[in-house]
Amino acid sequence: MNFNGIIVGAAVFLIIGICHPVVIKLEYYYGKRSWWVLCLAGIIFSAVSIFLKNDVASTIFGAGAFSCFWGIHEIFQQEERVLKGWFPENPARHEYYENIRKNK
């Protein structure tokens, strides 16, 4: 029996499950300017994926890389969701959000 697909599927499920709250927390504490953290993580995971000899591990790191790259998009979308009131805004960054609301 070959469990590689199940292992990769479970790992991707966990990666996506971890990335979702990471994006929310990054936007909450640092705003959309923290996108570079996800970009750097994606580049590192991509490089690791390229050099791994094990196909399963390489696939998992590749999935992690592109989850981080997708997180860059999501961090900008998260700011929009906060502005709409769908997610709580950081009270320490209230003035930032008010300036955006005024300029729209």
C-alpha positions as CSV (number, residue, x, y, z in Angstrom):
1,M,0.0,0.0,0.0
2,N,1.1,3.6,-0.7
3,F,0.3,6.2,1.9
4,N,2.1,9.1,0.3
5,G,-1.1,10.7,-0.9
6,I,-2.7,10.5,2.5
7,I,0.4,11.9,4.2
8,V,0.6,14.8,1.8
9,G,-3.1,15.4,2.0
10,A,-3.0,15.5,5.8
11,A,0.0,17.8,5.8
12,V,-1.6,20.2,3.4
13,F,-4.7,20.2,5.5
14,L,-2.6,21.1,8.6
15,I,-0.6,23.8,6.7
16,I,-3.8,25.5,5.5
17,G,-5.2,25.3,9.0
18,I,-2.1,26.9,10.4
19,C,-1.8,29.6,7.7
20,H,-5.3,30.9,8.2
21,P,-4.8,32.1,11.8
22,V,-1.3,33.3,11.1
23,V,-2.6,35.6,8.4
24,I,-5.3,36.9,10.8
25,K,-2.7,37.5,13.6
26,L,-0.2,39.2,11.3
27,E,-2.8,41.6,10.0
28,Y,-4.1,42.3,13.5
29,Y,-0.7,43.1,15.0
30,Y,1.3,44.4,12.1
31,G,-1.1,45.2,9.3
32,K,-0.7,44.5,5.6
33,R,2.9,45.7,5.7
34,S,3.8,42.3,7.2
35,W,3.3,40.6,3.8
36,W,7.1,40.3,3.5
37,V,7.2,37.7,6.3
38,L,5.0,35.4,4.3
39,C,7.0,36.1,1.2
40,L,10.3,35.3,2.9
41,A,8.8,32.1,4.4
42,G,7.5,31.1,1.0
43,I,10.9,31.6,-0.6
44,I,12.6,29.6,2.1
45,F,10.1,26.8,1.9
46,S,10.5,26.8,-2.0
47,A,14.2,26.5,-1.7
48,V,14.0,23.7,0.8
49,S,11.5,21.9,-1.4
50,I,13.8,22.1,-4.4
51,F,16.7,20.5,-2.6
52,L,14.9,17.7,-0.8
53,K,15.4,14.3,-2.3
54,N,12.3,12.8,-0.6
55,D,9.3,13.4,-2.8
56,V,6.8,13.5,0.0
57,A,8.8,16.0,2.1
58,S,9.5,18.1,-1.1
59,T,5.8,18.1,-1.9
60,I,4.8,19.2,1.6
61,F,7.4,22.0,1.7
62,G,6.2,23.1,-1.8
63,A,2.6,23.2,-0.5
64,G,3.8,25.2,2.5
65,A,5.6,27.6,0.2
66,F,2.5,28.3,-2.0
67,S,0.3,28.5,1.1
68,C,2.6,31.3,2.3
69,F,2.4,33.0,-1.1
70,W,-1.4,32.7,-1.1
71,G,-1.3,34.2,2.4
72,I,0.2,37.4,1.0
73,H,-3.0,37.9,-1.0
74,E,-5.0,37.0,2.0
75,I,-3.3,39.5,4.3
76,F,-4.5,42.3,2.0
77,Q,-8.0,40.8,1.9
78,Q,-8.0,40.5,5.7
79,E,-7.5,44.3,6.0
80,E,-10.6,44.7,3.8
81,R,-12.5,42.2,6.0
82,V,-11.5,44.2,9.1
83,L,-12.6,47.5,7.5
84,K,-16.0,45.9,6.8
85,G,-16.3,44.8,10.4
86,W,-16.2,41.1,9.7
87,F,-13.1,40.7,12.0
88,P,-12.1,42.8,15.0
89,E,-9.6,45.6,14.6
90,N,-6.6,46.1,16.8
91,P,-7.5,49.0,19.1
92,A,-3.8,50.1,18.9
93,R,-4.2,50.6,15.2
94,H,-7.7,52.2,15.3
95,E,-6.3,55.5,13.8
96,Y,-4.8,53.7,10.9
97,Y,-8.2,52.1,10.0
98,E,-10.0,55.4,10.5
99,N,-7.7,57.1,8.0
100,I,-8.4,54.4,5.5
101,R,-12.2,54.7,6.0
102,K,-12.0,58.5,5.6
103,N,-10.0,58.3,2.4
104,K,-12.4,55.9,0.7
